[in-house]
């Protein structure tokens, strides 16, 4: 299956400007495939090193000497979080020979979670995030949306030959991540059993307001430890915390983040949902659709647009607000329905935020329509392809 990855096009542009480009994202989302595809297309082929390979890691035992002996080479270095001491050396190497496109660094953890990664290369590197497949990257066939929503965007999960093979892949991925990868990524000693319990609890709380005290009691650990576990799941791109939008109005606002399992296929695995029929009849189907739509939209946002949710204690509520600077540019309500209605909470939110672009996003593939003067009902694929580009430009 041919997939035109958005990140590939972004990287190719950035390599012409920056000495180093960082491609970060969850394990198994396709980062290495993107990098190796770019490698084949570079005029001066880059040397590829995987720091999870003992042989490649040994080559970096004396980092400065190794890089100095290869001053004219371009490097693709995979799993860079395994070697945080690389970053200060790269700063010196880049400053001695400042040439665009010398280093493409791949990592499975946010730079903020890798000590030294965020500050050592300031002004010398540009980070972008690779995601599991976004629906806009896939060939649009009859059942693409349903399959992608159910299975998620991890390439091997999406392309599994059947739902049983998909579930087995997810099971192996989740258990390996919890039992080995997480502590390896961050040098921690988290309990795999507690982490897996937290992950399952988050799945059942998907799209809910985060309450550390409630989770801490359920796990029989402290709030501080619970928040630390959550931060590391976020740092490994497994969950998303969507913050509330605060504006200066005379209403009491909800100020805790909402939490989502980022990949919908992983969510369904954690909820023990094995096929689409079970999903459509599951009590979590609405929350699953909400998280799926939010993730697909956020993946396509430029850095000038920030996503939030909005909720007040008197009932105003909208699932996703897109903010440019401090100005709301769109309110997006997400409904798993073919005949949605405009809620009072959405109407009040539009009034509070004074948003000119307001939508209800549904699974429908029918033409969009205005349900009233302020709100347009639109299917997800149409929203992503036709409406979102015009809002964020």
BELGIFEN-V373154 format. One record per backbone hydrogen bond with DSSP energy under -1.0 kcal/mol. NH is the residue of the N-H (numbers start at 1). CO is the residue of the C=O. If there is no record, write none. Layout:
[[NH & CO] [NH & CO]]
This chain:
[[5 & 3] [9 & 5] [10 & 6] [11 & 7] [12 & 8] [13 & 9] [14 & 10] [15 & 11] [17 & 14] [18 & 14] [20 & 124] [21 & 103] [22 & 126] [23 & 105] [24 & 128] [25 & 107] [29 & 26] [34 & 30] [35 & 31] [36 & 32] [37 & 33] [38 & 34] [39 & 35] [40 & 36] [42 & 38] [47 & 74] [49 & 76] [51 & 78] [53 & 50] [57 & 53] [58 & 54] [60 & 57] [61 & 58] [66 & 62] [67 & 63] [68 & 64] [69 & 65] [70 & 67] [73 & 70] [75 & 102] [76 & 47] [77 & 104] [78 & 49] [80 & 106] [82 & 79] [83 & 80] [86 & 83] [87 & 84] [90 & 86] [91 & 87] [92 & 88] [93 & 89] [94 & 90] [95 & 91] [96 & 92] [97 & 93] [99 & 97] [101 & 18] [103 & 19] [104 & 75] [105 & 21] [106 & 77] [107 & 23] [110 & 235] [113 & 110] [114 & 111] [117 & 114] [120 & 116] [122 & 119] [124 & 121] [125 & 121] [126 & 20] [128 & 22] [130 & 24] [133 & 153] [137 & 134] [141 & 139] [144 & 141] [147 & 143] [148 & 144] [149 & 145] [150 & 146] [151 & 147] [152 & 148] [158 & 154] [159 & 155] [160 & 157] [166 & 162] [167 & 163] [168 & 164] [169 & 165] [170 & 166] [171 & 167] [172 & 168] [173 & 169] [174 & 170] [175 & 171] [176 & 172] [177 & 173] [178 & 174] [179 & 175] [180 & 176] [181 & 176] [182 & 177] [184 & 180] [185 & 181] [186 & 182] [187 & 183] [195 & 191] [196 & 192] [197 & 193] [198 & 194] [199 & 195] [200 & 196] [201 & 197] [202 & 198] [203 & 199] [204 & 200] [205 & 201] [207 & 259] [208 & 205] [210 & 257] [215 & 211] [216 & 212] [217 & 213] [218 & 214] [219 & 215] [220 & 216] [221 & 216] [226 & 222] [227 & 223] [228 & 224] [229 & 225] [230 & 226] [231 & 227] [232 & 228] [233 & 229] [234 & 230] [235 & 231] [236 & 232] [237 & 234] [238 & 233] [240 & 260] [242 & 258] [245 & 309] [249 & 247] [251 & 249] [254 & 311] [258 & 242] [259 & 208] [260 & 240] [262 & 238] [267 & 263] [268 & 264] [269 & 265] [270 & 266] [271 & 267] [272 & 269] [273 & 268] [279 & 275] [280 & 276] [282 & 279] [285 & 282] [288 & 284] [289 & 285] [290 & 286] [291 & 287] [292 & 288] [293 & 289] [294 & 290] [295 & 291] [296 & 292] [297 & 293] [298 & 294] [299 & 295] [300 & 297] [301 & 298] [305 & 302] [306 & 323] [308 & 321] [309 & 243] [310 & 318] [312 & 316] [313 & 252] [315 & 312] [317 & 345] [318 & 310] [320 & 332] [321 & 308] [322 & 330] [323 & 306] [324 & 327] [327 & 324] [329 & 322] [330 & 322] [331 & 357] [332 & 320] [333 & 359] [335 & 361] [337 & 335] [347 & 343] [348 & 344] [349 & 345] [350 & 346] [351 & 347] [352 & 348] [353 & 349] [354 & 350] [359 & 331] [360 & 376] [361 & 333] [362 & 378] [369 & 377] [371 & 375] [372 & 375] [376 & 358] [377 & 369] [378 & 360] [380 & 362] [383 & 379] [384 & 380] [385 & 381] [386 & 382] [387 & 382] [388 & 383] [391 & 387] [392 & 388]]
